[in-house]
Amino acid sequence: MISFLLYDKIRDHLQVLYYLLISEDLSRKRLNLNIINKITFILPLLCLIFWSYVRGQSQEKLDESSAMLLEQVSLRQFDGREMAEVPLKLVLKLAIERSLTLKASKLGEDVAQRLVVAAQERNTPSVTTSFGFANTPSLSLSSSSSSSELSGASTSSLSFSSAYSKSTDSGITYGLTYSEQTKTSTAISVDEFGGEVTSGTSGDSISSASLTGTVTIPFFQDWGSDFNELPVRIAEVGLAKGRLNTQASELSLLKQVATIYWDLVGILETVEVKKKAVALSEKLTRDNHARLEAGLLNATEVRVSETQLMRDRQSLLSSRLDVKSVEDQVRSILNLKYLPVGLYPLDRPSGEFIFPDEINSLFEKIYKNDTQISSLNASLDQNRYQLEQELNNQKTNMDLSFSYILNGYSSATFGGTP
């Protein structure tokens, strides 16, 4: 916005200058017009560059993660650039903390954990309560009446019901239900069609109540705690597989980060070697020029050394571009939006490798910690549980149900004393 305002002001001044030049002679006017045209052409380009610079400065703001990273490292100069000295341990730690893939995997673990809790609470007792009210009028015309009077009754019904149910791990289901209904009738009459309704006397309230107890026992299908606990076992296997997937993703991420880190170490070492090669080529080229001037060397050999110098410089430039490419990969893995400095790895590979003496114990540890083998075992357990469910569905579905019902009647509401 600042650059465009500046451009408008300068353009206005140029227009004023143009009108002043009209009164001058033609040759001088043409010269000034050429200058004005050049300025008008160059000015938008300068304003565009200035606007891009201002826009870039506004975008180059450190986010919270980049600022935290710079607080934990030291800065140094390398190859004319400001670099942040980062150890491998810090890079791996940041990768685990900021990986979006790992965060998604952990959310999947939370969902699997909730499924386990839901499976464990599947036999929680349930209580259901309901209330109801209904009013039903009924009118009729008596055939013995000479008038147009309608007579009938209005029946009000108030109902209440409460049910308790619980299932056990063995498959047995218990239930207890209490229900009550109270009815009251009131005589009503209507003198003529469209007239007012006249209420008469109300009858006594009649209340009926019932208490029902039920027990359902499965004989073949759905019987036994081994089968009824399968939903919990399947949910636990799902949780274990989710954790194994998270662990596998974490190991894969660490492997990828470590590989990129050591690639960066190798490329930086290559840059140092190529810088020395360029320095040697430059020294050789200068010496060959001095020998050429002294008549001790022909021009062809000088051209050969110059060609080698160009090749060394091109190779050095290619390695420097590789450094920035690998740094961008590290920024992408660490989920860093903007980091104003380069990355300089502090760690260097060690040539020593201690191999354990007990090979068998190492094999057992590898087998135990391998995520693919553990995930395969979990899948086998899950398939076995699902097979048990399918075999249960093929069994005879026969249940034995017992029920005991107590009915009662009263002239008071909800079992009260008449």
ABEGO torsion letter per residue (X at the ends): XAAAAAAAAAAAAAAAAAAAAAABBAAAAAAAAAAAAAAAAAAAAAAAAAAAAAAAAAABBBBAAAAAAAAABBBBBBGGBBBBBBBAAAAAAAAAAABAAAAAAAAAAAAAAAAAAAAAAAABBBBBBBBBBBBBBBBBBBAABABABBBEBBBBBBBBBBBBBBBBAAGBBBBBBBBBBBBBBBBBBBABBGBBBBBBBBBBBBBBBBBBBBBBBBAABGBEAAAAAAAAAAAAAAAAAAAAAAAAAAAAAAAAAAAAAAAAAAAAAAAAAAAAAAAAAAAAAAAAAAAAAAGABBAAAAAAAAAAAAAAAAAAAAAAAAAAAAAAAAAAAAGBABBABBBBBABBBBABBBBBABAAAAAAAAAAABAAAAAAAAAAAAAAAAAAAAAAAABBBBBBBBBBBBBBBBABBGGBBX
